[in-house]
């Protein structure tokens, strides 16, 4: 019998300094995706920013001050354990725990350079990526290489059997077109199937679940509806 995986969020960065925006997207992700906890994974040095003059210890201390009573957020520094500041290595380390499902949180500013991240495509295959709009970055994020490569379809099925049938048909089409590593996620659920086609993600919902999760609304600030929904 398949057990439902524990959903955890991961928000990475130098946190120099941590601010209320980090807290806001953590709380929103927890609410919308029913995350059990959100890890603030501090890196000593963000490769896209100048080196911080604030020690990791002081940044951790300030993070905890910003978090205050929001105990679902955990501040962690993994680089001494994994001997790396690469996100993919952090994801691989966390995924050793087979009981969890990872939701990687980022702002629109990070989407702009995401294609430059080490093994960025592999990151998107190993976890769910949630992008939150950030004032002043929307225009450039819409022009980014990652955005242009992003393809997502959201569809509805009328019943569990219909949803299963649709997901199997999509999977068959993908494999027939050479996407051999494509797969169906959510096999234990009759209300939501995700078909992972590597460069194409297809969500198939029962109408009530589709309304509940509101993926179109979440992505609408960054992705035009014609690109996200059929």
C-alpha positions in Angstrom: 0.0 0.0 0.0 1.4 3.4 -1.1 1.7 5.9 1.7 1.0 9.6 1.1 4.3 11.5 1.0 5.0 14.3 3.4 5.2 17.6 1.5 8.0 19.9 2.4 9.1 23.2 1.0 12.7 24.3 0.4 13.6 28.0 0.0 17.3 28.4 -0.7 19.5 31.5 -0.7 22.1 33.6 1.1 19.4 35.2 3.2 21.5 38.4 3.4 19.4 39.5 5.0 16.2 37.5 5.5 13.1 39.6 5.1 9.4 39.6 5.2 9.1 38.5 1.6 10.8 35.2 2.4 8.3 34.7 5.2 5.3 35.7 3.0 6.0 33.2 0.2 6.8 30.4 2.8 3.4 31.0 4.4 1.6 31.2 1.1 3.2 27.9 -0.1 2.3 26.2 3.1 -1.3 27.3 2.8 -1.8 26.5 -0.9 0.1 23.2 -1.0 -0.5 21.9 2.5 3.3 21.7 3.3 4.2 20.3 6.6 7.3 22.4 6.9 9.4 24.8 4.9 13.2 24.6 5.1 15.2 27.8 4.7 18.4 26.4 3.3 21.2 29.0 3.7 24.1 29.1 1.4 27.4 30.7 2.4 27.8 32.2 -1.1 25.2 32.7 -3.8 27.1 32.2 -7.1 25.1 35.0 -8.7 25.8 37.6 -6.0 28.8 39.2 -4.4 30.2 37.5 -1.3 28.4 38.3 1.9 30.1 40.2 4.6 27.7 38.8 7.2 28.6 35.5 8.8 26.4 32.5 8.3 25.8 32.3 12.0 24.5 35.9 12.1 22.3 35.3 9.1 20.8 32.2 10.8 20.2 34.3 13.9 18.4 37.0 11.9 16.4 34.4 10.0 15.1 33.0 13.3 14.1 36.5 14.3 12.1 37.0 11.1 10.5 33.6 11.5 9.4 34.5 15.0 6.5 32.1 16.0 6.2 30.4 12.6 7.5 27.1 13.8 6.8 25.3 10.5 9.9 27.1 9.1 13.2 25.4 9.9 16.6 27.2 9.2 19.3 24.9 8.0 22.9 25.1 6.7 23.6 21.9 4.8 26.9 22.8 3.1 29.1 21.2 5.7 27.2 18.0 5.4 26.9 17.7 1.6 30.2 19.5 0.9 28.6 21.6 -1.9 26.5 24.8 -2.5 24.8 23.3 -5.5 21.0 23.1 -5.3 20.9 19.7 -7.1 23.2 18.2 -4.4 20.9 19.5 -1.7 17.9 18.1 -3.4 19.6 14.7 -3.8 20.5 14.8 -0.1 17.0 15.5 1.0 15.5 12.9 -1.3 17.3 10.2 0.5 14.3 10.3 2.7 11.8 8.5 0.5 8.8 9.6 2.6 9.0 13.3 1.4 7.9 15.2 -1.7 9.9 18.4 -2.3 8.4 21.8 -3.3 11.3 24.1 -4.3 10.3 27.8 -3.8 11.8 30.7 -5.7 11.1 34.3 -6.6 10.7 35.5 -10.2 14.2 37.0 -10.0 15.7 33.5 -9.7 13.6 32.2 -12.6 15.5 34.7 -14.9 18.8 32.8 -14.3 17.5 29.4 -13.5 18.8 27.9 -16.8 22.3 28.8 -15.6 22.0 26.8 -12.4 24.0 23.6 -12.2 21.9 20.8 -13.7 18.8 23.0 -13.6 16.7 20.5 -15.8 17.5 17.8 -13.3 16.3 20.0 -10.4 12.9 20.5 -12.1 12.6 16.7 -12.7 13.3 15.8 -9.1 11.0 18.3 -7.3 8.1 20.6 -7.8 9.1 24.2 -8.5 6.9 27.0 -7.2 7.6 30.5 -8.6 6.4 33.6 -6.8 6.1 37.0 -8.5 8.5 39.7 -7.1 8.0 43.3 -7.8 10.3 44.6 -10.5 11.2 41.2 -12.0 8.1 40.1 -13.8 9.0 41.5 -17.2 12.4 39.9 -17.3 11.2 36.6 -15.9 8.6 36.4 -18.8 11.5 36.8 -21.2 13.8 34.3 -19.5 15.1 31.2 -21.2 13.5 29.0 -18.5 10.1 30.6 -19.0 10.2 30.1 -22.8 11.1 26.4 -22.3 8.3 25.9 -19.7 5.3 24.0 -21.0 2.3 23.1 -18.7 -1.1 21.7 -19.5 -3.9 21.7 -16.9 -7.0 19.6 -17.8 -10.0 18.0 -16.1 -11.5 14.5 -16.0 -15.1 13.7 -15.1 -14.3 10.7 -12.8 -11.4 8.7 -11.3 -11.6 6.3 -14.2 -11.7 9.1 -16.8 -8.7 10.8 -15.1 -6.7 7.5 -15.1 -7.6 6.8 -18.7 -6.6 10.3 -19.8 -3.2 10.1 -18.0 -2.5 6.7 -19.6 -3.3 8.1 -23.0 -1.0 11.1 -22.5 1.8 8.8 -21.3 1.4 6.5 -24.3 1.6 9.5 -26.7 4.7 10.8 -25.0 6.5 7.5 -25.1 5.4 7.0 -28.8 7.0 10.4 -29.5 10.3 9.4 -28.0 9.9 10.7 -24.4 10.9 7.3 -22.9 11.4 8.6 -19.4 8.0 10.1 -19.0 5.9 8.8 -16.1 2.7 9.2 -14.1 2.8 10.7 -10.6 0.0 10.4 -8.1 -1.0 6.8 -8.9 -2.6 6.5 -5.4 -4.9 9.4 -6.1 -8.1 9.2 -8.2 -8.5 13.0 -8.2 -5.2 14.3 -9.5 -2.7 12.8 -11.9 0.5 14.4 -13.0 2.1 13.2 -16.2 5.8 14.1 -16.2 6.9 14.4 -19.8 10.3 15.9 -18.9 9.8 19.2 -20.9 6.0 19.0 -20.6 4.0 18.7 -17.4 0.3 17.6 -17.7 -2.0 18.0 -14.7 -5.3 16.1 -14.9 -7.7 17.0 -12.1 -11.2 16.2 -10.9 -13.0 19.5 -11.2 -13.3 20.0 -7.5 -9.6 19.4 -6.9 -8.8 21.7 -9.8 -10.8 24.5 -8.2 -9.3 23.8 -4.8 -5.6 24.0 -5.9 -6.1 26.9 -8.3 -2.9 26.2 -10.2 -4.0 28.6 -13.0 -4.4 31.4 -10.4 -1.0 30.7 -8.9 0.8 30.8 -12.2 -1.3 33.5 -13.8 1.1 36.3 -12.6 4.0 34.7 -14.5 2.5 32.6 -17.2 -0.2 33.6 -19.8 -3.3 31.3 -19.6 -2.8 30.2 -23.1 0.5 28.6 -22.1 -0.7 27.0 -18.9 -4.2 25.8 -19.6 -6.2 23.8 -22.2 
